[in-house]
Amino acid sequence: MTNLVEMGQRAVAAKYLLQKATSEEKNRALNIAAGLLAEKQEEILAANDKDIEKGQKIGMHPGMVDRLRLDEKRIRAMAEGLEQIAALPDCVGEVLERFERPNGLLIEKRRVPLGVIGIIYESRPNVTVDAFGLCFKSGNAVILKGGSDAIHSNIAIAGVLKEALLRAGMTQDAVQLIEDTDRAVASAFMKLNEYVDVLIPRGGAGLIRSVVENSTIPVIETGTGNCHVYVDKDADLDMAVKIIVNAKTQRIGVCNACESLVVHSSVREQFLPMLAKALKTGKGVELRGDERIREILKEDCVPAVEEDYGREYLDYILSLKTVDSVEEAIAHINRYNTRHSECIVTENKETAEQFLYEVDAACVYVNASTRFTDGFEFGFGAEIGISTQKLHARGPMGLKELTSYKYTIHGSGQIRV
């Protein structure tokens, strides 16, 4: 069984080294890692093929296979993410506030790394690179626990990252991968609070719930994505079709894909046939709607049941709900969503502002696809995950979300009386 205590001890030692590293040293290592990913591409893809073959053999859902799959384009995007992170300003040491007390004490609030970050994740091998890059640049050591479904890919990628650190003259313990796929190891990892400062789960609802319920380490929860698009009575319907097709079908196995559609009753007769043609003819999406939706779409839509409105399908399936007002749309979304990403399509500025203000989610869009909820798309280089909670971090988590702060106080002999 993996010696987690030893890994924790090495990570603690590494975090103090990383906190002293200069921006130039960190950026050089990140750029070396980006180059090595391209150089070692064939080795990574060969390892990924083993994971894909195993997944298909055991009947893995196509959405999960999509999450697992690597190709030249995705490896290139991983490398570009590291280069973007290297190009970002280093936020460590940033003075957030500075003020002087009447007694002459000068107090500064400075941004500092969290320390050792643990990440438990499923399927996506790109998380191995993203997590390393963001943790490393923000001065944190990271311990990674990927799923058994991506173990060959993760081992190959972690090996590349460690080689890059060696070439850069940095501690290789800045990134450690738990290679043991035994669930008991994952459970023990969740109890490593003596060494790990924060634990971040990335995966399905079951994984996230298990970590939240069993971890003795403080958890930043990254949620599942039951994301909605609301087509308002004042929507540009052609724009709405384009946004929904993109949000639903560009990639089905991601947390920012649209899973639920809400349609204002006044546009349903004109809009729904347009949408059904685009989704069913071009993409083969199954539509599940309420009675008023089915009045229009008939055999092109099957009846929706209550649980459809709260599901993250990760599949070519879309639930549809009719409403008579933006207030009803907001109430429906706030009831069933997972606080991830929501969108309104409308040309009415007042309605848009109401939606932006009243919908409870990490990211709320007007006239744009929910697929943009992504650290890379937000200009963060990559992301650790999409936080759907409200404490410490919310939305795509980049460098600043992997830091805390401390107060530094300068005196000249003051004593408290």
URGIVEN-V516288 format. One record per residue. N is the residue number from 1. RES is the residue in one letter. NEAR is the number of other C-alpha atoms within 12 Angstrom. Layout:
n=N res=RES near=NEAR
n=N res=RES near=NEAR
This chain:
n=1 res=M near=16
n=2 res=T near=21
n=3 res=N near=17
n=4 res=L near=32
n=5 res=V near=23
n=6 res=E near=20
n=7 res=M near=32
n=8 res=G near=37
n=9 res=Q near=25
n=10 res=R near=26
n=11 res=A near=37
n=12 res=V near=35
n=13 res=A near=26
n=14 res=A near=32
n=15 res=K near=37
n=16 res=Y near=24
n=17 res=L near=27
n=18 res=L near=37
n=19 res=Q near=34
n=20 res=K near=24
n=21 res=A near=29
n=22 res=T near=21
n=23 res=S near=25
n=24 res=E near=19
n=25 res=E near=26
n=26 res=K near=41
n=27 res=N near=32
n=28 res=R near=29
n=29 res=A near=38
n=30 res=L near=46
n=31 res=N near=31
n=32 res=I near=31
n=33 res=A near=43
n=34 res=A near=36
n=35 res=G near=27
n=36 res=L near=36
n=37 res=L near=39
n=38 res=A near=28
n=39 res=E near=22
n=40 res=K near=26
n=41 res=Q near=28
n=42 res=E near=21
n=43 res=E near=26
n=44 res=I near=36
n=45 res=L near=31
n=46 res=A near=23
n=47 res=A near=30
n=48 res=N near=37
n=49 res=D near=25
n=50 res=K near=26
n=51 res=D near=35
n=52 res=I near=34
n=53 res=E near=20
n=54 res=K near=21
n=55 res=G near=28
n=56 res=Q near=20
n=57 res=K near=14
n=58 res=I near=13
n=59 res=G near=14
n=60 res=M near=20
n=61 res=H near=21
n=62 res=P near=23
n=63 res=G near=29
n=64 res=M near=31
n=65 res=V near=33
n=66 res=D near=29
n=67 res=R near=34
n=68 res=L near=43
n=69 res=R near=37
n=70 res=L near=35
n=71 res=D near=26
n=72 res=E near=21
n=73 res=K near=16
n=74 res=R near=26
n=75 res=I near=36
n=76 res=R near=25
n=77 res=A near=26
n=78 res=M near=40
n=79 res=A near=38
n=80 res=E near=32
n=81 res=G near=41
n=82 res=L near=46
n=83 res=E near=34
n=84 res=Q near=32
n=85 res=I near=42
n=86 res=A near=34
n=87 res=A near=24
n=88 res=L near=28
n=89 res=P near=22
n=90 res=D near=33
n=91 res=C near=30
n=92 res=V near=37
n=93 res=G near=28
n=94 res=E near=23
n=95 res=V near=19
n=96 res=L near=20
n=97 res=E near=18
n=98 res=R near=18
n=99 res=F near=18
n=100 res=E near=16
n=101 res=R near=14
n=102 res=P near=10
n=103 res=N near=16
n=104 res=G near=15
n=105 res=L near=20
n=106 res=L near=19
n=107 res=I near=21
n=108 res=E near=22
n=109 res=K near=22
n=110 res=R near=22
n=111 res=R near=27
n=112 res=V near=32
n=113 res=P near=38
n=114 res=L near=37
n=115 res=G near=37
n=116 res=V near=46
n=117 res=I near=47
n=118 res=G near=50
n=119 res=I near=47
n=120 res=I near=48
n=121 res=Y near=44
n=122 res=E near=34
n=123 res=S near=38
n=124 res=R near=44
n=125 res=P near=47
n=126 res=N near=44
n=127 res=V near=45
n=128 res=T near=53
n=129 res=V near=50
n=130 res=D near=47
n=131 res=A near=51
n=132 res=F near=54
n=133 res=G near=50
n=134 res=L near=50
n=135 res=C near=51
n=136 res=F near=58
n=137 res=K near=52
n=138 res=S near=47
n=139 res=G near=44
n=140 res=N near=46
n=141 res=A near=46
n=142 res=V near=53
n=143 res=I near=48
n=144 res=L near=49
n=145 res=K near=49
n=146 res=G near=44
n=147 res=G near=38
n=148 res=S near=30
n=149 res=D near=36
n=150 res=A near=41
n=151 res=I near=36
n=152 res=H near=37
n=153 res=S near=41
n=154 res=N near=47
n=155 res=I near=37
n=156 res=A near=33
n=157 res=I near=47
n=158 res=A near=43
n=159 res=G near=29
n=160 res=V near=37
n=161 res=L near=45
n=162 res=K near=32
n=163 res=E near=29
n=164 res=A near=36
n=165 res=L near=33
n=166 res=L near=22
n=167 res=R near=21
n=168 res=A near=23
n=169 res=G near=21
n=170 res=M near=33
n=171 res=T near=35
n=172 res=Q near=33
n=173 res=D near=37
n=174 res=A near=49
n=175 res=V near=50
n=176 res=Q near=44
n=177 res=L near=46
n=178 res=I near=36
n=179 res=E near=31
n=180 res=D near=25
n=181 res=T near=27
n=182 res=D near=18
n=183 res=R near=21
n=184 res=A near=15
n=185 res=V near=25
n=186 res=A near=36
n=187 res=S near=24
n=188 res=A near=26
n=189 res=F near=43
n=190 res=M near=40
n=191 res=K near=28
n=192 res=L near=32
n=193 res=N near=26
n=194 res=E near=22
n=195 res=Y near=33
n=196 res=V near=37
n=197 res=D near=34
n=198 res=V near=39
n=199 res=L near=40
n=200 res=I near=49
n=201 res=P near=45
n=202 res=R near=45
n=203 res=G near=37
n=204 res=G near=32
n=205 res=A near=24
n=206 res=G near=17
n=207 res=L near=31
n=208 res=I near=30
n=209 res=R near=21
n=210 res=S near=24
n=211 res=V near=35
n=212 res=V near=28
n=213 res=E near=18
n=214 res=N near=22
n=215 res=S near=31
n=216 res=T near=22
n=217 res=I near=29
n=218 res=P near=29
n=219 res=V near=35
n=220 res=I near=37
n=221 res=E near=43
n=222 res=T near=42
n=223 res=G near=40
n=224 res=T near=39
n=225 res=G near=44
n=226 res=N near=45
n=227 res=C near=52
n=228 res=H near=54
n=229 res=V near=51
n=230 res=Y near=57
n=231 res=V near=51
n=232 res=D near=41
n=233 res=K near=31
n=234 res=D near=28
n=235 res=A near=32
n=236 res=D near=24
n=237 res=L near=31
n=238 res=D near=21
n=239 res=M near=26
n=240 res=A near=37
n=241 res=V near=33
n=242 res=K near=26
n=243 res=I near=37
n=244 res=I near=45
n=245 res=V near=38
n=246 res=N near=28
n=247 res=A near=41
n=248 res=K near=46
n=249 res=T near=35
n=250 res=Q near=27
n=251 res=R near=28
n=252 res=I near=34
n=253 res=G near=35
n=254 res=V near=43
n=255 res=C near=47
n=256 res=N near=50
n=257 res=A near=43
n=258 res=C near=51
n=259 res=E near=52
n=260 res=S near=49
n=261 res=L near=49
n=262 res=V near=48
n=263 res=V near=46
n=264 res=H near=35
n=265 res=S near=30
n=266 res=S near=22
n=267 res=V near=30
n=268 res=R near=34
n=269 res=E near=23
n=270 res=Q near=23
n=271 res=F near=33
n=272 res=L near=39
n=273 res=P near=27
n=274 res=M near=26
n=275 res=L near=41
n=276 res=A near=35
n=277 res=K near=22
n=278 res=A near=27
n=279 res=L near=30
n=280 res=K near=26
n=281 res=T near=16
n=282 res=G near=16
n=283 res=K near=24
n=284 res=G near=21
n=285 res=V near=31
n=286 res=E near=32
n=287 res=L near=41
n=288 res=R near=37
n=289 res=G near=36
n=290 res=D near=30
n=291 res=E near=20
n=292 res=R near=28
n=293 res=I near=37
n=294 res=R near=26
n=295 res=E near=20
n=296 res=I near=25
n=297 res=L near=29
n=298 res=K near=20
n=299 res=E near=17
n=300 res=D near=26
n=301 res=C near=32
n=302 res=V near=25
n=303 res=P near=26
n=304 res=A near=27
n=305 res=V near=17
n=306 res=E near=17
n=307 res=E near=17
n=308 res=D near=26
n=309 res=Y near=35
n=310 res=G near=29
n=311 res=R near=31
n=312 res=E near=35
n=313 res=Y near=38
n=314 res=L near=34
n=315 res=D near=33
n=316 res=Y near=32
n=317 res=I near=35
n=318 res=L near=45
n=319 res=S near=41
n=320 res=L near=46
n=321 res=K near=41
n=322 res=T near=38
n=323 res=V near=29
n=324 res=D near=23
n=325 res=S near=24
n=326 res=V near=35
n=327 res=E near=22
n=328 res=E near=23
n=329 res=A near=38
n=330 res=I near=37
n=331 res=A near=20
n=332 res=H near=33
n=333 res=I near=40
n=334 res=N near=27
n=335 res=R near=19
n=336 res=Y near=32
n=337 res=N near=41
n=338 res=T near=37
n=339 res=R near=34
n=340 res=H near=45
n=341 res=S near=47
n=342 res=E near=52
n=343 res=C near=50
n=344 res=I near=50
n=345 res=V near=42
n=346 res=T near=34
n=347 res=E near=20
n=348 res=N near=20
n=349 res=K near=17
n=350 res=E near=16
n=351 res=T near=27
n=352 res=A near=30
n=353 res=E near=20
n=354 res=Q near=22
n=355 res=F near=36
n=356 res=L near=27
n=357 res=Y near=20
n=358 res=E near=24
n=359 res=V near=38
n=360 res=D near=32
n=361 res=A near=38
n=362 res=A near=38
n=363 res=C near=38
n=364 res=V near=38
n=365 res=Y near=34
n=366 res=V near=36
n=367 res=N near=34
n=368 res=A near=31
n=369 res=S near=36
n=370 res=T near=42
n=371 res=R near=39
n=372 res=F near=33
n=373 res=T near=39
n=374 res=D near=32
n=375 res=G near=32
n=376 res=F near=31
n=377 res=E near=20
n=378 res=F near=20
n=379 res=G near=24
n=380 res=F near=35
n=381 res=G near=36
n=382 res=A near=39
n=383 res=E near=41
n=384 res=I near=49
n=385 res=G near=48
n=386 res=I near=41
n=387 res=S near=41
n=388 res=T near=37
n=389 res=Q near=27
n=390 res=K near=18
n=391 res=L near=15
n=392 res=H near=21
n=393 res=A near=26
n=394 res=R near=31
n=395 res=G near=38
n=396 res=P near=39
n=397 res=M near=39
n=398 res=G near=40
n=399 res=L near=41
n=400 res=K near=36
n=401 res=E near=36
n=402 res=L near=45
n=403 res=T near=34
n=404 res=S near=28
n=405 res=Y near=24
n=406 res=K near=21
n=407 res=Y near=21
n=408 res=T near=22
n=409 res=I near=20
n=410 res=H near=18
n=411 res=G near=17
n=412 res=S near=10
n=413 res=G near=10
n=414 res=Q near=14
n=415 res=I near=9
n=416 res=R near=7
n=417 res=V near=4
